[in-house]
Every structure is written in structure tokens, then in C-alpha cells.
Amino acid sequence: MFIQLDLQSKEPLYEQLKNQIVEGIARGRLKPGDRLPAVRTLAEDLGINLHTVRKAFQELQQENFLLIHRQKGVVINPEGIPEADAAYMEILKENLRPFVAHSLCRGVDMNDFLNMTKQLFAEYTQKEGEN
């Protein structure tokens, strides 16, 4: 699996795991219906506590990225990730606020900020192996 956690990072491990799973979905490495390893298996493979994996999976389930079945295991939402609605756009706006504020405080130009955002979008939409 493509997940690699930074044990020295200040970002909590469950957040790193969540973000890497979402990145896998965004990049097309994980597709609707794909199975993820069981909580215990993934925890052992990554060398982290199983409660950390469970927390990440539960939060991703709440955000409709994953479905957790007692018999079928953990799968990427087979119906796909729900489209952004007004509520999601409001959450996105609130999450972006601190990044914009930090950038302004550090003198980041709006065009540089927008270009970086466009570059990140391009990275996620680029197919594996393309340059």
C-alpha cells in the first residue's frame, strides 16, 4: 500500500492516515469498492496502534469516504464520494481561512497562492506515470 506515515511529524498519525487515504482516492489509486486492509492488519503493517487506524477509519466513514461492514470489511464508498454541496463549501471556506491568513502574514502574494493551488489540483488530476 502507498501509505507512509511520518512518526516524527507534529501532525497526528490518524490525520496523516486519513489524508493519505483521501489522497489515494483523489489520485485514483483507490477506487469506489476497493477494500482496505483490516484495522489490525493495517496497524501492524504501519507499526502503529490499532486505535489510531480505527479512529482514522471512523472519521472517514463519517465523511462518507469509507463504508465499514462487519463481514465485508472496510471499503472505499462504492457509490463514490458525495459531490460538494453548500454545507461542504462552507466547511472548505472555514478550513481555508487559516491558510490564507498565515499566507498573508508571511507575505505570500495572492497570485502565488492561487498558482500553488492550481499546481496541487493538477498533481491530483494527473494520471500515474504522466509528466
C-alpha positions as a Markdown table, in Angstrom:
| # | Residue | x | y | z |
|---|---|---|---|---|
| 1 | Met | 0.0 | 0.0 | 0.0 |
| 2 | Phe | 1.2 | 3.5 | -0.7 |
| 3 | Ile | 0.7 | 4.8 | 2.9 |
| 4 | Gln | 3.8 | 6.1 | 4.6 |
| 5 | Leu | 3.5 | 7.9 | 7.9 |
| 6 | Asp | 6.0 | 10.3 | 9.4 |
| 7 | Leu | 6.4 | 9.3 | 13.0 |
| 8 | Gln | 8.3 | 12.5 | 13.7 |
| 9 | Ser | 5.6 | 14.8 | 12.4 |
| 10 | Lys | 3.6 | 17.1 | 14.6 |
| 11 | Glu | 0.5 | 16.0 | 12.6 |
| 12 | Pro | -1.3 | 13.2 | 14.5 |
| 13 | Leu | -0.9 | 9.8 | 12.9 |
| 14 | Tyr | -4.6 | 9.3 | 12.4 |
| 15 | Glu | -4.8 | 12.6 | 10.5 |
| 16 | Gln | -1.8 | 11.5 | 8.3 |
| 17 | Leu | -3.5 | 8.2 | 7.6 |
| 18 | Lys | -6.9 | 9.9 | 6.8 |
| 19 | Asn | -5.2 | 12.4 | 4.5 |
| 20 | Gln | -3.2 | 9.7 | 2.7 |
| 21 | Ile | -6.3 | 7.6 | 2.1 |
| 22 | Val | -8.2 | 10.6 | 0.7 |
| 23 | Glu | -5.1 | 11.5 | -1.5 |
| 24 | Gly | -5.2 | 7.9 | -2.7 |
| 25 | Ile | -8.9 | 8.3 | -3.7 |
| 26 | Ala | -8.2 | 11.7 | -5.3 |
| 27 | Arg | -5.3 | 10.4 | -7.3 |
| 28 | Gly | -7.3 | 7.3 | -8.4 |
| 29 | Arg | -5.1 | 4.8 | -6.6 |
| 30 | Leu | -8.2 | 3.8 | -4.6 |
| 31 | Lys | -11.4 | 3.4 | -6.4 |
| 32 | Pro | -15.0 | 3.0 | -5.2 |
| 33 | Gly | -15.5 | -0.5 | -3.9 |
| 34 | Asp | -11.8 | -1.1 | -3.3 |
| 35 | Arg | -11.1 | -2.9 | 0.0 |
| 36 | Leu | -8.7 | -1.6 | 2.6 |
| 37 | Pro | -6.8 | -3.9 | 4.9 |
| 38 | Ala | -8.4 | -4.7 | 8.2 |
| 39 | Val | -7.7 | -2.3 | 11.1 |
| 40 | Arg | -5.4 | -4.8 | 12.9 |
| 41 | Thr | -3.6 | -5.7 | 9.7 |
| 42 | Leu | -3.0 | -2.1 | 8.6 |
| 43 | Ala | -1.9 | -1.1 | 12.1 |
| 44 | Glu | 0.7 | -3.9 | 12.1 |
| 45 | Asp | 1.9 | -3.1 | 8.6 |
| 46 | Leu | 2.3 | 0.6 | 9.5 |
| 47 | Gly | 3.7 | -0.2 | 13.0 |
| 48 | Ile | 1.1 | 1.9 | 14.8 |
| 49 | Asn | -1.7 | 1.4 | 17.4 |
| 50 | Leu | -4.9 | -0.2 | 16.1 |
| 51 | His | -6.9 | 2.5 | 17.8 |
| 52 | Thr | -5.2 | 5.1 | 15.6 |
| 53 | Val | -6.3 | 3.2 | 12.5 |
| 54 | Arg | -9.8 | 2.7 | 13.9 |
| 55 | Lys | -10.1 | 6.5 | 14.6 |
| 56 | Ala | -9.0 | 7.4 | 11.0 |
| 57 | Phe | -11.4 | 4.8 | 9.5 |
| 58 | Gln | -14.3 | 6.0 | 11.7 |
| 59 | Glu | -13.7 | 9.7 | 10.7 |
| 60 | Leu | -13.5 | 8.7 | 7.1 |
| 61 | Gln | -16.7 | 6.8 | 7.4 |
| 62 | Gln | -18.4 | 9.8 | 8.9 |
| 63 | Glu | -17.2 | 11.9 | 6.0 |
| 64 | Asn | -18.6 | 9.2 | 3.5 |
| 65 | Phe | -15.3 | 8.2 | 2.1 |
| 66 | Leu | -15.4 | 4.7 | 3.6 |
| 67 | Leu | -18.0 | 2.1 | 4.4 |
| 68 | Ile | -17.3 | -0.3 | 7.3 |
| 69 | His | -19.0 | -3.6 | 7.3 |
| 70 | Arg | -18.6 | -6.2 | 10.0 |
| 71 | Gln | -18.5 | -9.0 | 7.4 |
| 72 | Lys | -17.2 | -7.3 | 4.3 |
| 73 | Gly | -14.5 | -5.2 | 6.0 |
| 74 | Val | -13.5 | -1.6 | 5.1 |
| 75 | Val | -14.2 | -0.4 | 1.5 |
| 76 | Ile | -14.0 | 2.8 | -0.3 |
| 77 | Asn | -17.6 | 4.1 | -0.6 |
| 78 | Pro | -18.9 | 2.0 | -3.6 |
| 79 | Glu | -21.3 | 4.8 | -4.5 |
| 80 | Gly | -18.4 | 7.2 | -4.8 |
| 81 | Ile | -17.7 | 10.3 | -2.7 |
| 82 | Pro | -20.7 | 12.6 | -2.4 |
| 83 | Glu | -20.4 | 15.8 | -4.5 |
| 84 | Ala | -19.7 | 19.1 | -2.8 |
| 85 | Asp | -22.8 | 20.8 | -1.6 |
| 86 | Ala | -23.3 | 24.2 | 0.1 |
| 87 | Ala | -22.5 | 22.7 | 3.5 |
| 88 | Tyr | -19.3 | 21.2 | 2.2 |
| 89 | Met | -18.3 | 24.5 | 0.5 |
| 90 | Glu | -18.8 | 26.3 | 3.8 |
| 91 | Ile | -16.6 | 23.8 | 5.6 |
| 92 | Leu | -14.0 | 24.2 | 2.9 |
| 93 | Lys | -14.1 | 28.0 | 3.3 |
| 94 | Glu | -13.6 | 27.7 | 7.0 |
| 95 | Asn | -10.7 | 25.3 | 6.6 |
| 96 | Leu | -9.0 | 27.6 | 4.1 |
| 97 | Arg | -9.3 | 30.7 | 6.3 |
| 98 | Pro | -6.2 | 29.9 | 8.4 |
| 99 | Phe | -4.1 | 29.0 | 5.4 |
| 100 | Val | -5.0 | 32.3 | 3.7 |
| 101 | Ala | -4.3 | 34.2 | 7.0 |
| 102 | His | -1.0 | 32.5 | 7.5 |
| 103 | Ser | 0.0 | 33.2 | 3.9 |
| 104 | Leu | -0.9 | 36.9 | 4.2 |
| 105 | Cys | 1.1 | 37.2 | 7.4 |
| 106 | Arg | 4.1 | 35.7 | 5.7 |
| 107 | Gly | 3.8 | 38.0 | 2.6 |
| 108 | Val | 2.6 | 35.3 | 0.2 |
| 109 | Asp | 1.1 | 37.0 | -2.9 |
| 110 | Met | -2.5 | 36.1 | -3.9 |
| 111 | Asn | -1.3 | 35.0 | -7.4 |
| 112 | Asp | 1.4 | 32.8 | -5.8 |
| 113 | Phe | -1.2 | 31.3 | -3.5 |
| 114 | Leu | -3.6 | 30.7 | -6.4 |
| 115 | Asn | -0.9 | 29.2 | -8.6 |
| 116 | Met | 0.2 | 26.8 | -5.9 |
| 117 | Thr | -3.5 | 25.7 | -5.5 |
| 118 | Lys | -3.7 | 25.2 | -9.3 |
| 119 | Gln | -0.5 | 23.2 | -9.3 |
| 120 | Leu | -1.8 | 21.0 | -6.5 |
| 121 | Phe | -5.1 | 20.4 | -8.4 |
| 122 | Ala | -3.0 | 19.5 | -11.4 |
| 123 | Glu | -0.9 | 17.0 | -9.4 |
| 124 | Tyr | -4.0 | 15.2 | -8.2 |
| 125 | Thr | -5.8 | 15.1 | -11.5 |
| 126 | Gln | -2.7 | 13.9 | -13.4 |
| 127 | Lys | -2.7 | 10.2 | -14.2 |
| 128 | Glu | 0.0 | 8.0 | -12.7 |
| 129 | Gly | 3.1 | 7.9 | -14.9 |
| 130 | Glu | 2.3 | 11.1 | -16.8 |
| 131 | Asn | 4.6 | 14.1 | -16.6 |
